[in-house]
Amino acid sequence: MAAPRLIPCALVLASLTVSACTATTSGPLGGEPRASGVAGGLGEPPAVSSAAPSVTSTPSQAALAPEAYKGELTPQHKAVADALKGVLDARSVKSLNSRLERAGQATDGAATALAALSPPEQVRPQHDAYVSSLREFAAGLSSTSGKVASRDLCTSGAVLTALDDRLKALDAAGEALQQAGDYPADVVTVKAKGKQSRRLGNGSFVRRGSLNGRSSLQIHNGDSRDAVVTLVRGKSKVLSVYVRKKKKFKIRGVSDGSYKIFFTHGADWDGKSRAFTRDCSFERFQESVRFKTTFTATRIRWHDWRITLHAISGGNARTSGVDPDDFPS
């Protein structure tokens, strides 16, 4: 079965010359219709009469006074605003998904509560438009949550971009209701950016630790997406490097020690959140990689490694998925 490849090389330095490299290779009120009759002669049908049903109408709900309406609107506004802020503050894919679900529930709950109100007549059109936009936005949050769960969307910024049209409609409806009577309805505090495809240069360090050793790590990313590779020694993140799709990069000067190697693939690198915003995955090599330098009277020996981030024939390194919350950012 094809798997990524991880190859150690032992290099020997003597008199400043390299002498060897060996490979050990997500009803209305009223009466009902009544029939009555008296049987007549043979063949004469009974006489039938029916009473038309009576209908009574329910009095319409009295419109709320402006202050009372504002008092009903305020807690719903706060619930939606707080839920959206929670989405924006999410720092991982896992927390983003759970916060999206809560935001969808809060928005749908606010729409249901407001739909039951009878607003002041002068703002009824704005009220109805606001409730409609809340419902549409709640539906969008629900569908987008599924895209986060499948890792099609990976950051709050990507979520806002995917919800751009509904976000704009909710923003406009909220502002219209607020301007019509100084009612708290403007819950959108950010603007969505258009879809982007940001990338770093091949070999750019996202995090650069000390590189004063003799060993090297060559990375080959044959995947169709860019990647970021992170080396962890003990509990410390030592370095992270960006490797573009179909490219290679060699990290030189790796210090001695045993390292866990994590890597994430995706599209559109967000430098602020240090994460791919779309089509992301999170993995690690199951075995650690050990870099070691030994000295003798005449020679210095050290280990280099080569890894591939894609499956290849003859690959000998197993990888496993990583919970996004456990991935070293």
Residue pairs with C-beta under 8 A, 6 or more apart in sequence:
2 311
2 312
2 313
2 315
3 311
3 312
3 315
3 316
3 317
3 318
3 319
4 285
4 307
4 308
4 309
4 310
4 311
4 312
4 315
4 317
4 319
5 25
5 306
5 307
5 308
5 312
5 314
5 315
5 316
5 317
6 25
6 285
6 287
6 289
6 305
6 306
6 307
6 308
6 315
6 316
6 317
7 23
7 24
7 25
7 305
7 306
7 307
7 316
8 23
8 24
8 25
8 289
8 303
8 304
8 305
9 21
9 22
9 23
9 303
9 304
9 305
9 306
10 20
10 21
10 22
10 24
10 301
10 302
10 303
11 18
11 20
11 21
11 301
11 302
11 303
11 304
12 18
12 19
12 20
12 299
12 300
12 301
13 19
13 214
13 299
13 300
13 301
13 302
14 298
14 299
14 300
21 304
25 316
26 151
26 281
26 282
26 321
26 322
26 324
27 53
28 53
28 54
28 55
28 56
29 54
29 55
29 56
30 53
30 54
30 55
30 56
31 51
31 53
31 54
32 53
33 50
33 51
33 52
33 53
34 49
34 50
34 51
35 48
35 49
35 50
36 47
36 48
36 49
37 46
37 47
37 48
37 49
38 46
38 47
39 46
40 46
40 47
60 118
61 118
62 118
63 118
63 119
63 120
63 121
63 124
64 72
64 117
64 118
64 119
64 120
65 120
66 120
66 181
69 117
69 119
69 120
69 123
69 183
70 181
70 182
70 183
70 184
72 113
72 114
72 117
73 114
73 183
73 184
73 185
74 184
76 109
76 110
76 113
76 114
77 110
77 184
77 185
77 187
78 184
79 106
79 109
79 110
80 103
80 106
80 107
80 110
80 134
80 187
81 187
81 189
82 106
83 99
83 102
83 103
83 106
83 107
84 103
84 187
84 188
84 189
85 189
86 99
86 102
86 103
87 96
87 99
87 100
87 103
87 156
87 159
88 156
88 160
88 190
89 99
89 156
90 96
90 99
90 155
90 156
91 273
92 324
92 325
92 329
93 148
93 151
93 154
93 155
93 280
93 324
94 323
94 324
94 325
95 325
96 148
96 154
96 155
96 156
96 159
97 145
97 148
97 149
100 141
100 144
100 145
100 148
100 159
101 142
101 145
103 141
104 138
104 141
104 142
104 145
107 134
107 137
107 138
107 141
108 134
108 135
108 138
110 134
111 131
111 134
111 135
111 138
114 127
114 130
114 131
114 134
115 131
117 127
119 127
120 181
122 180
122 181
123 177
123 180
123 181
123 183
126 173
126 176
126 177
126 180
127 177
129 173
129 176
129 177
130 173
130 174
130 176
130 177
130 185
132 173
133 166
133 169
133 170
133 172
133 173
133 174
134 170
136 166
136 169
136 170
137 163
137 166
137 167
137 169
137 170
140 163
140 166
141 163
144 153
144 159
144 162
144 163
147 153
147 162
148 154
148 159
151 279
151 280
151 281
152 278
152 279
153 159
153 162
153 277
153 278
154 266
154 275
154 276
154 277
154 278
154 279
154 280
155 270
155 273
155 275
155 276
155 277
157 193
157 270
157 273
157 277
158 268
158 277
158 278
160 167
160 190
160 192
160 193
161 192
161 193
161 194
161 195
163 192
164 192
164 194
167 188
167 192
168 192
170 187
170 188
171 186
171 188
173 185
174 185
174 186
174 187
174 188
175 185
175 186
177 183
177 185
178 184
178 185
178 186
195 268
196 268
196 277
197 267
197 268
198 268
198 269
198 270
198 271
199 226
199 242
199 244
199 268
199 269
200 206
200 226
200 242
200 269
200 271
201 242
201 244
202 242
202 243
202 244
202 247
202 249
203 241
203 242
203 243
203 249
204 241
204 242
205 239
205 240
205 241
205 242
206 228
206 240
206 241
206 242
206 274
207 230
207 237
207 239
207 240
208 239
209 237
209 238
209 239
210 238
210 255
211 239
211 251
211 252
211 253
211 254
211 255
212 253
212 255
213 253
213 254
213 255
213 256
213 291
213 293
213 302
214 253
214 293
214 300
214 302
215 253
215 254
215 255
215 256
215 291
215 293
215 302
215 303
215 304
215 305
216 250
216 251
216 252
216 253
216 254
216 304
216 305
217 231
217 250
217 251
217 254
217 289
217 304
217 305
217 306
217 307
218 248
218 249
218 250
218 251
218 304
218 305
218 306
218 307
219 229
219 241
219 243
219 248
219 249
219 250
219 251
219 306
219 307
219 308
219 309
220 248
220 306
220 307
220 308
220 309
220 310
221 227
221 243
221 244
221 245
221 246
221 247
221 248
221 308
221 309
221 310
222 245
222 246
222 308
222 309
222 310
222 312
223 245
223 246
223 265
223 309
223 310
224 245
224 246
225 245
225 265
225 266
225 267
225 276
225 279
226 242
226 243
226 244
226 245
226 265
226 266
226 267
226 269
226 276
227 242
227 243
227 245
227 263
227 264
227 265
227 309
228 240
228 241
228 242
228 243
228 263
228 264
228 269
228 276
229 240
229 241
229 243
229 261
229 262
229 263
229 307
229 309
230 237
230 239
230 240
230 261
230 262
230 263
230 264
230 328
231 237
231 238
231 239
231 240
231 251
231 254
231 259
231 260
231 261
232 238
232 259
232 260
232 261
232 262
232 328
233 257
233 258
233 259
233 260
237 328
238 255
238 259
239 251
240 274
240 328
241 249
241 251
242 269
243 249
243 309
254 291
255 291
256 291
256 292
256 293
257 290
257 291
258 288
258 289
258 290
258 291
259 288
259 289
259 290
259 291
260 284
260 285
260 288
261 284
261 285
261 288
261 289
261 307
262 282
262 283
262 284
262 322
262 327
262 328
263 283
263 284
263 309
264 275
264 276
264 280
264 281
264 282
264 283
264 327
265 276
265 279
265 280
265 281
265 283
265 309
266 275
266 276
266 277
266 278
266 279
266 280
266 281
267 276
267 277
267 278
267 279
267 280
268 276
268 277
268 278
269 275
269 276
269 277
270 276
270 277
274 329
275 329
281 321
282 321
282 322
282 323
282 324
282 327
283 319
283 320
283 321
283 322
284 319
284 320
284 322
285 307
285 317
285 318
285 319
286 317
286 318
286 319
286 320
287 317
287 318
289 305
289 307
290 303
291 302
291 303
291 305
292 302
292 303
293 300
293 301
293 302
293 303
294 300
294 301
294 302
295 301
307 317
308 315
